[in-house]
């Protein structure tokens, strides 16, 4: 057994859990057992020196770090705990730990909150309602939407020392735009149509010039949106950007508008777009379903809570939100702007640092970034309301993210990179992402922002990560992404993914055999997606193992036209000869297609169960194969296998388990939403 891949005890980080040796659930709940460590392995450690931090500011934390640096000079081997007093810390600078505080020669360092008292590290800039003023400028008043006349307020950002950079000609995500919170609720950046932030309801009528990466596209808009486009035409000199799914469901970007011809009902972009515009499969005209919306325009601030920034004047215009029951009026509300693009905590080549029981919120950057180093741990933390990823493990060896709550994220949950594929044997990063609840993410980066991303599109292959027992749900696109070598993904529960865009898996990869392989995907519970695919290899496979997974209801929308349990394309495989892939004992039920694969001669495809799928098995390759001959079964009905051992478990940080999975399984089918944006089953083409 390779101990590298065993999760570590929440109490004794250097020792693997014995309970992970158990390969199948017993009559006892492993969710409860796995959080315990055998006393045989628990060593009594010496008491750490405790330094208390009581000044709730960046300056107070920095003073403690300066004291720590001095202390290390005389007692380098002693363990140290920086204990933060309960309360909210208003940060003006990131917390940066380096080798001066935690080198290989130093004893362990812990930065911690207390067990039953909240410690919040808040990177936002607080302002007051009195900072907002009535609008008096005549030219600005002419731009205001008729529905918002007399209702908007203006905030002078320059007077607050804030500069918002102008959007570039094209971009993904939110391109570093600040975020506005009122009473901790994220207020929506202005869009037209207003519902576009959820699904979108405005589409091209026809594409007139597809363009490409270098040539801007031109499209014709629909007559029912004449009035809106006429408003935008008058604002071209202030800057107008349109965002959308211009080509495919897995590409969502924004492009600046060069001109709008209201007589011809045309929009010409100012910049090109990768692949051009118009549905990829119906060129040149497109299919008339290419969704788009305008964003961050004063002319479209027309409902309570909406706001926009005018880049030229550096002023923010707000339609004050309507206070909810029990909340104070806007004049008395807590108002915050996230303006920093830096991580809240940065670990730079540190060793044996533990971040424990901390809540981090409100940055335009990542919540925590760990660069290089060894054995750094993030445990029992909550990261919320950040514009990018919650945690980025960037290289190094043996980092861990354990029992954290990660939600309300602009991009993904945990990004993992590391290891070395060039050595012989390959050098694993040994990063562990275990027992985390990751949900409601990819708010701004709506595609390819995963709950956990292991080496996806990294500059060099990631090797030897371990991702287990995470609960991942509620995202427009993907649950887990991966590339690289020797990683294990097991006991994860993934649901309610591909909520907006399909052609995506709960666990997904688009790797090539030359730079990836030897991964294990086993014993995961993937269920309840509108029309996502459960486990999806979108290109090749190389010594991969996909076994003992439970995939249920991938076509859970009433109008779904996609939803494949296990999809293994293996297109134009360049995997070396003898590259055996094992796909066995997977239980797949209530999907559009159970198992769809292009099989090579040296594959093992056996003992899979297809239960109540519209199409049990589907061959998409040149090599003929018969599911029954290979020992796979087709059944009309069968009870859901036990999944109690999958998903989150209890430990010293997690004292209760959410019931989102049970509630979702009991709910009736939903619909795909207003957009209906789906490419269908393009893989049959």
Helices and strands as residue ranges (DSSP letters): G 3-5, G 18-21, H 30-33, G 39-41, E 49-53, H 58-74, E 80-84, E 87-90, E 95-97, E 109-112, E 119-122, E 125-127, G 129-131, E 132-134, H 138-143, G 146-148, E 152-156, G 158-160, E 170-171, E 179-182, E 185-186, E 191-192, G 194-197, E 206-209, E 218-220, G 223-225, H 226-233, G 236-238, E 241-244, E 253-261, E 266-269, E 292-295, G 298-300, E 307-310, E 315-319, G 330-332, E 335-338, E 345-348, E 353-356, E 359-363, E 368-371, E 377-379, E 382-386, E 391-394, E 400-402, E 405-409, E 414-417, E 432-434, E 437-441, E 452-454, E 466-468, E 471-475, E 480-482, E 488-490, E 493-495, E 505-509, E 520-522, E 525-527, E 533-537, E 545-547, E 550-552, E 564-568, E 582-584, E 587-589, E 593-597, E 604-606, E 609-611, E 615-619, E 633-635, H 660-666, G 682-684
